[in-house]
Amino acid sequence: YGKNTIKFLRLHKEGKKDFVKEVEVCTHLRLTSAQEYLDGNNSLVIPTDTIKNIVLVLAKKNGIPTIEQFAIDICKHFMTTFCQVVYVKTYVQEVPWQRLQENGVPHIHSFICAPEGIRFCEAEQCRNGPLVVSAGIKDLKLMKTTMSGFEGFYKNEHTTLPERHDRILCGELFCKWSYGENKDFDFDCIWNKIRECILEAFAGPPDCGEYSPSYQKTVNSIQMHVLSKVSQVQIIETMLNNTFYNVVDMKNLGLTNDKEVLVPVETPYGSCACTLARK
């Protein structure tokens, strides 16, 4: 049991400059006994309101240097403070505030919300077990307008999809990776590096791109690129929900439309998922 969607903004100052972290936290506990479920005995139950207050107090006392470190702080607090807690899991996601710039000069107290993917993390620990940290990015919307196709797929009497050698590849990416047992990592640096690897693998070289024969191949290319560039990642899970764009038929309007005006097909949508790990 636990408390979900604890939302707050942590503001701190360094001289005249303001820094912000706005997060959403979910923290779940498992206790030594299930007596609250079986017998209605609440003597070991830490109220979810108390869980919420602990999260807020830790944010006040420790700050949020990274969301991964904050999740670790929460796990450690429950493990070291409450002997009845045998397992704790904390999820943290960050609102993508970025500092405004004017003519290249960073503003001291103004920010813009730039949703170029939402950063999140998880930390979990069993009593007498290792602290395991995962991180990820979600709601990252990506598109390339060419260098993608889908051909040679299995066909039977129910197949109506035509083969395409030139299509738009568009989708919303979810990617989560595990660091294994927690070590003293530079979580900010690693997260930014992985995001960079995702974009590189999706798009290919900037002057020519890279052909994608399927969403599945694109997912695997992203995972392989991350594992080859970021040694701290042990397991990576990736899901790509695709958005199709259909070319509008303009023959009745006396026009030819060579993939210039398209409409998105919101539903139903396809989804490709894969988990890849080191040997």
N, C-alpha and C positions, 0 to 999 in steps of 0.2 A: 504494500500500500504506500501511498505517498501524496505529494502535492505537485500539481501540474501548473504550467503557465504562470510561474512567478515572474512578473515583468517589472523591470525597473531600469532607471538610468543612473549610472555612476559617473559623477562629475568630479574632476579634481583639477587643481590649478598648479602650474609651475611658473612662477613669476606672473607676467601678464597673460600668459597663454593658458587657455582652457583645453582640457582633454575629456572626451566622453566615451563611454561604453554603455550601450543600451542592449540588454539581453533578456532572454526568456529562459527560465530554468525549470526543469522537472527533476524531482528527486524522489526515488522509491527505496523503501527499506524492506528487508525480510528479517523477522525476529526469531529468537531461539525457540519460541513456542507458538502454536496456532490457537492458543486458548481463547483469544478474542473472537475467533471464528467459531470454535466448537462449543465454548461454554459461556460466551458473553463476558468473559473476565478481561477487563481493560487495563489491568495493573501494569503491564509491560508496554502498553501502547504509547508511543510518542505522538501527540496530536499533530495533525497535518498543519495546523496553525503554528505550532512550535517549529515545525520543519521550515515553514515560510520565514519565520522570524530569524532562525539561525542563518538562512541564506542571506538575508538582508544585513544581518550583523557582520557576517564574514566579508561581505562586500564593503561595508563601512570600514572594518578594521584592516583588512588585507589589501583592499583594492582589487582590480582585475587586470593584472599585467598581461595575461592572455586568457582566453576563455578556457583553454586546456588546463592551465594552472589553477584557475578558479574552480573547475570541476574536481581537480585533485584535492584542493583545500577542503571542499565540501565532504568528499568521501573520507578523508583522513579525520575530519572533525567527528563525524558520526561513529567511525570505528574506534576512536580513542576516547570518546566521551560516554558512550552508551554500551554497557557490557551485553545487553540483550539484542543488539544488532549483529546479525551474522552475515549480512550482505547489503551493500548499498550501490545504487546506480544513479548517476547524475548525467542529465542531458542539458547542454547549454547551446543556444544559438544566438547569434549576434545580429543586430540591426545594422545594415551597411551604411553607416554615416561616414562621409569623407569630408575632410576639411576643404572649405572653399578657398579658391585662389583668385587673386585679381592681378592680372599682368604678371603671372608667375610668382606672386608674393603670397604665401599662405596667410589666411586670415587668423587672427588670434582667438576668435570666439564664435565663428559662424561655420555651419556645416551644411552639406547637402546629402540627402539620402539617394544613393546611386546603386540600385539593385542589380549588380552584375554577378549575381549568385550569392546565396546566403551561407555564411560560414557557421558550422556547428561542430560539436564534439561530444563525446561520452567518456566517462570514467566509471569503472566498476571494480569492486573488490569484495571478495569473500574473506571472512575472518581467517587468519593464518594463511591467506593466499596472496598472490601477487596483485598489485594494482595495474590494471590494464586500461590503456588510453587509446581511443579511436577519435578520428576527426573526419571532416568531410565538407562537401559543398553541395548545395541543392538549389533548385529553381534557377539553374544557369541555362538561359535560353541561347541556343546557337543556331546559325544558319550558314550554309554556303549555297550559292545560286547555281552552281554547275559542278562538274567533276564528281558526279555521283550517278549511279544507276542501279538497276536491279534486273538481272537477266539470268536465264538458265535455271529457274526455280521449278520445283515439282508442279506438274499440272495434271488435273483430271477433269471429270465432267462438271465439277463445281467451280472451276477456275475461270474467272472473267478478267483478271488483272492483266493488262498488256505489259510486255517487256519494255523496259526503258533503259537507254544508255546515257541519257542526259536529263537529270531531274534536279529539283531543289531538295537538299537534305536539310531538314529543320527538326529540331527537337529540344526537349527540356531534360537536362542532365541531372542525375543524382549520383554522387560518388562518395563512398565512405571507405576509409582505410584504417588499418590497425597498426599501431606501433609495437604490439606485443607487450611484454612487461615494460612498465614505464621506466624511462631513463631521463637524464637531464638534457632534454632537447631544446633547441630554439624553435618553438612551435610556430611563431610568426613566420620565420624564414622558410620553414619546411612547407607550410600551407601555401605561401605565395609561390614557391617553386613548383608545387604540384599543380596549382591552378595554371601556371605558365605551361607546364607539360601537357595538360588537358587541351589547352587552346592550340598548342603546336601540333599535337597529334590529330586533332579534329580538322584543322585548316590546311596543314602542309606548308611548304615554303611559300612566302608571301608573293613571289613573282610568278608562280605556276600552280600552286596548290598540290593536292595529292588525291588521286582517284579513289573513291569509295565504292566497292561493289555491293555493299549492303550496310544496314545499320549495325548488324552483328559484327562485321569486320571493323567498323569504326570503333565500337565499344572495346574490342580486343586490342586494337592499335593504341587506344588511350591507356589501357591498363599496362601493356607491355612497355610503353614509353615511360610511364611513371616508375615502374619497377626497375627499369634500366638506369634511370637518372637519380632516383631518391632511395638510398640504401636503407633508410630507417623504416620504410614501409614493408610490412610483412605480408599483409593480405589486403586486397583491394576489391571492393564490390562496386559495380557500375550498372546503372540503369538509364536507358535512353528512351523516353516516350516521344514518339515521332508525330509530327504534324505534316499532313499531306497538303499540297497545293495543286488544284486542278486548273488547267488552262481553260479560259472562258471561250466557248464556241461563238464566234462573231460572224459566221457566214450569213446568217439572216439579216445582219446589219450591213452587209456588203463590205466587210473588212476581213483581212487575214490577221490572225493573232498568233505570232510565233513566240510563245512563252513570254509575252510582254505584260499581259493582264491575267492574273490568277486569283483564285479565291481559296481561302484555307478551309479544310475539312476538319472541323473541331472534333466531332465524334462520329463513329468510333475511331479510336486511335490505336496504333500498334505500340508494343513495348518490347524492348530487348534488354535482357539482364544477364550478367555473368559475374562470377566471383573467381578471382585468380590469386594464387598464393605461391610464395617461393617454395622450393623443394625443402 
